[in-house]
Amino acid sequence: MRIGLPRETKPGERRVSLLPPAVAALVRGGHRIEVESGAGAGIGADNEAYAQAGAQIVSAAEAWGADLVVKVKEIQDADWAFVPDGSCIFCFHHLAGEPARTHALAARHVTAIAFEMLRDAVGGFPLLAPMSEIAGRLAVEAGARLLGRLPGSVLVLGAGHAGLAAARTAASMGCKVVILTRSTNSRAAATAAGFAARLADPAEIEREALRADLVVGAVFVPAQPTPKLLPRALVARMRRGAVIADISIDAGGVAETSRPTTHAEPAFVEEGVVHYCVTNIPAAAPLQAAAALSAALLPYVDLIAWKGLARALRDDPALRGAALLWRGRVNDAGIAAEARLPYTPISATDLE
């Protein structure tokens, strides 16, 4: 199989989807890996490192024209010029709250397999989890920088990988940490991690948000926009100069006042509260994040490469569930409803 690794074009994004050792493993399997020139520059892996691993160094058009395109972040405006009709793109697509992007993918008959939707045998998210853990840690560190001091009180909304990483980081700083979550399973996970998570009802959220120096939004609802747990009216009553670090911004964010930011301009003030809403937080630790992603991703890329896309989706229900679009048809009910497109589940005959 021809596998393409385009260079990331999202502002501030320095990760790459597969490191040279992973590329070498795929090349040993007989696959042709086409890496866009400069794709690994953000982690210090130059063209020579990929060439020594057996990759072909190619143009953007060639990388995007591969049988399977593997990248980190969602398609950017600059990428569309290179996306051919019928592409298969494996990345963080983040289509919740982005109906226009869904329409664009559908119009080009793209098969879009989303890292953030891929589950393992026990229901975890093996590609999302390592990035979430890094994001949770970095969000608290960013919050402390923006406060100009260590936060005394930290409210974490959500108790998944990002939320628990944020809670551990804040606790290590000596902060008082409160975790609120709507998920029974997440509350149990928080308890196992040594935190007493409580139910995230509106009254609890209001009480703790008004006390907090830092609020970390770490809510993830697969393929759906993030619920707005912090209405504008509540944000306006928070402590002046408090910080909201909204890890959930890829799906809209937990605050009504949140809007996407970049590493170049990471924060803004709204209603007297500082908002940190960077949509690719792990890019601030590019080598660590790329290494974790590459290790988690390699088995799935190898599976698709060996079996071919149709058979891989047929044989692996988790991979099939992560295919938000199949040849332009929307395979997820929530994404279809949001984009007002037909919901067309992948059928057995599609994969013959």
N, C-alpha and C positions, 0 to 999 in steps of 0.2 A: 504494500500500500504506500502511496505517496502521502506523507504527513508534512504539513506546512506549519511553521512557527513564525508568524508575522511579528514585527516590532510593535510594541505597545505605543499607542498615540494619545492615550488619556493623559491630561496634564498631571505631572508629578509621578506618573507610574514608572517605576524602575524595575519591577519584577519581570521575569520571563517564565513561561509555563513549564518548560523542561530544561533541566541543567545538562551540561555535556555528558556526564555519566549515564543519565537516562537516555539521551540520544544514542550513545554508544550501544546500550543494550538493545534498542530498537533496530539499529543498523545491523547488529549481529544476528538479529532475527530475520534479516533479509529485506527490511523495509527501507525506502528512500526517504530521508529526512531533509527537508528544504527549509533552511533557516534564513530569514531576511537579514541582510547585512546590518549589523549593529543591534540586533535583537537582544543580545546579552550584555550590552555595554553597561546597563544600570547596576549589574551585579559584578562587574569586572571580568566577565567572560567574553573575550573578544572573538572575532571571526575565526582566528587561528585555533582557539580552543574548541570551537564547534567543528571546524574542518578536521582536526585531529581525532575527534570523536566519530568521524565518518560522515558528517553532514555535508550537504551541498549548500554553499552560500549563494543566495539568489536575491532577486529584486522583490519588492512588495507584491507586484502582480503575480509573480511565480509562486510565492509562498501562499497567497490567498487562493491560488488556482489548484491547490492540492486536493486529493480525495477527502482528506480530513484536515481541517484547520483547527489547531490547538493553541489557544491564547489565554490570557488572564482575564482581562476586563471586557465589558460589553462593547459592541461595535460603536465607534465614534464617527462623527460626521466625516472626518478625513479618511475613514476606512471604506466608505461606501463605493468610492470610485474603483475599488479593487475587488469587490465582492461579486463573483459571477453567479448567474442563475443556477440554482440547484446545489449550492454549497452545503457542506455539512460542517457546522461550527460548534466546537466544544469549548465552553468558557463560562465565566460568571455572566449570565445574560441579564439578570435583574429586570425582568419584564413587568413585574408588579408595579403599577403606577406609571407605566410607559407604553400606553396603547399605540402611540405613533410608531415606536420601534417595532412593536409586534406587527403592525400593518406593513412596515417596510420589509421585514423578514418574510412575511407571507407573500408579498408581491414578487419576491425573488425566489420563491419556492425553496426557501432554506430549510434544512433540518437543523434545529437549534437544540443542542443538548446542554443543559444547565448544570454547572458544578454545584450550585446551591440547592438543587433539587435531588441530587443523587444520594440515596440512602443505602446503608449497609444492611447486613442480615438482622441486626438488632434494632434497626430504625434510626441509627445515628446518621450524621452527615459527614462522611469521611473527608470530603474536599473542602467543605465550608468550615468544619471544626477547627483545623489548625490556624486558618486565617482569623477566625473569630477570637481565638485565644490571644493572638498577637494584638488584634484590634482592641480587645478589652484592656490589656495592659497599657498600650500606648495611649488610649483615651484618657485614662486616669492621669498618666504622666503629663499629657497635654493640658488637662484641666488644672493641674497644679501650677504649670507654667503660666497659664492665663490668669489664674488667681494671684500669682506672685507669691504664693506661700503654700504650705501643705493644707489641704482642706481638713477642717475639723470634723465635718459631718458629710458623708457621701450616701446618696440614695441611688441604688441600682434598680432599674426597672427591667426585669427579665432575669432568668437564672439559667440560661443555657451556657454554652461555652464562653461567649463574650461576657456575659454578666458575671459568671463566677470568676473569670480571669480578672475582671475589673474589681470585684470584691476582694480577691486575694491581694491584688496590688495595693488597693486602698488600705486594707488591714495591715499590710507590711509597713505602710507609712505611719501607722499609729492612728488612723482615722476611725471614727465611729461609723460603722457600715450598716445600712438597712437595705435589705433586698425585698422587693415586692414583685410577685409574679402571679399570673392567672392560671398557670399550669400546675396540676397536682404532681406530675412527674418531676417538673423542675424544682418544686418545693422540696421533694424528697432528695433530689440531687444536691440541693443547697445544704440540707441538713447533713447529708453524708460528708459534705465538704467542710462542715463545722460552722455553718451559718444558719441562723433561724429566719428563714424566709417566711413572709406573711402574704396573705391574699391581697392582690392589687385591686382593691375596690376603690371607687372614687374618693371616699372619705379618707382612706389611708394614704392614697397618693397625694391628696391636698395637704394633709397634716405634715407628711414627711418632706414634701417638696418645699414647703414654706420654711422648714428648719435647715435645709441642706445648703452647704456651700457649693457642692458639685452634684449634679444629677447626671447619671449615665443612662442613656437610652439603649438598651440591649435586647429589644423585643424582635423576634423573628417569627413570622407566620408564613409558611411556605406558599409562594405564588400569590400572595395577597398583600395589599398595602398595609403598612404598619398602623395599628389603631392609634388615634391621637389621644394619648393618655394625659398630656399636658395642654389643656386649652389655653388660648391666648390670655383669657381673663386670669387664669391661675399663674401663668408666667409673669404677668404684670404685678402680681403680689409677692413674687419671690424676692429674696434678699437682693438689694442693689449690688451689682458686681458678681453675683453668683454665676456659675458656669453650667451650661447644658452641653455635655459631650454626647452627641447623637449618633451612635454607631449604626442605628437603624435607618440612616438617611437614604441608603440605597433603595429602600422601599417606601420612602416618603417621610420617615422620621416619627418620633414619638410626640413631638411638640408641634402645635399649629404654627408656631413661629419659626420653625426650622426650614432652611433651604440649603441646597448643596453648596459646599465650598471646596477649595482646592488646597494642596499643600503650599502653594505660593501665597494664597490669601485664605488662611484656614478659619478665621473667626470674624464674627460681626456681632454687634450689639442690637438687640431688639427688646423693647419693654424693660430696658435697664439691666438685662441679663446677657452675658456673653454666651454666644452659641458657637460651638466647634462642631462642624458638620461635614468633615472631609469624607468623600465617598470612597476613597481607597486608602484607608488608614494604614494597612500593613505595608504599603509601599514605602513608608518611612523606615522600615527595617527590611530592605529589599532582599538581601542575601539570605537572612534567616527565613523570611516568608517564602522566597522562591524555592529554597531547599525543602521546606516542609511541603509545599504544594507539589513539587516535582515528585517527591517520594510517594505521596498519596495518589497522584494522578497516573503514574506509570502503569500500574496494573490494568487500569481501565483503557488506556490508549493501546496497550498491548493486546487486550482482549478484542477491541474493535479491529485492530490491524490484522490479527490472525484470522478472525472469523469473518470479517467483512461487516459492514454496518448492519445490514438487515438481519443476518443470523445472530449477531451480538445482541441486538435489541430483542429478538425472538427468544433467545436463551436466557436472558438476564432481565427479569421484571424490574429490578431497580434501575437499570440503565434505560429501559423503556419508559419508565415513569418520569425520568429526568429529561426525556425528549419533549420539550414544550411545543415544538412544531415538528411535523414530519412532512417534508417536501412542501412546505408552505401551509399545511393544514394544522390547526391548533389542537394539540393533544391534551390540553389542560383546561378544565371547565372554568376555573376562575379567571385565567388569562383571556380565554375566549369571551367571557361575559364582559370583562372590562373593556376589551377592544371592540366589542360588538361584532365579533366574527363567529362563524359557525364552530361549534365544538365537535370535532371529528376525532374520536379516539382511534389510536392505531389498531388495526385489525390484523388477524392472522394472515389474511390474504395480502395485506400490504407488505408483509415481511417474507413472502415466499420467494 
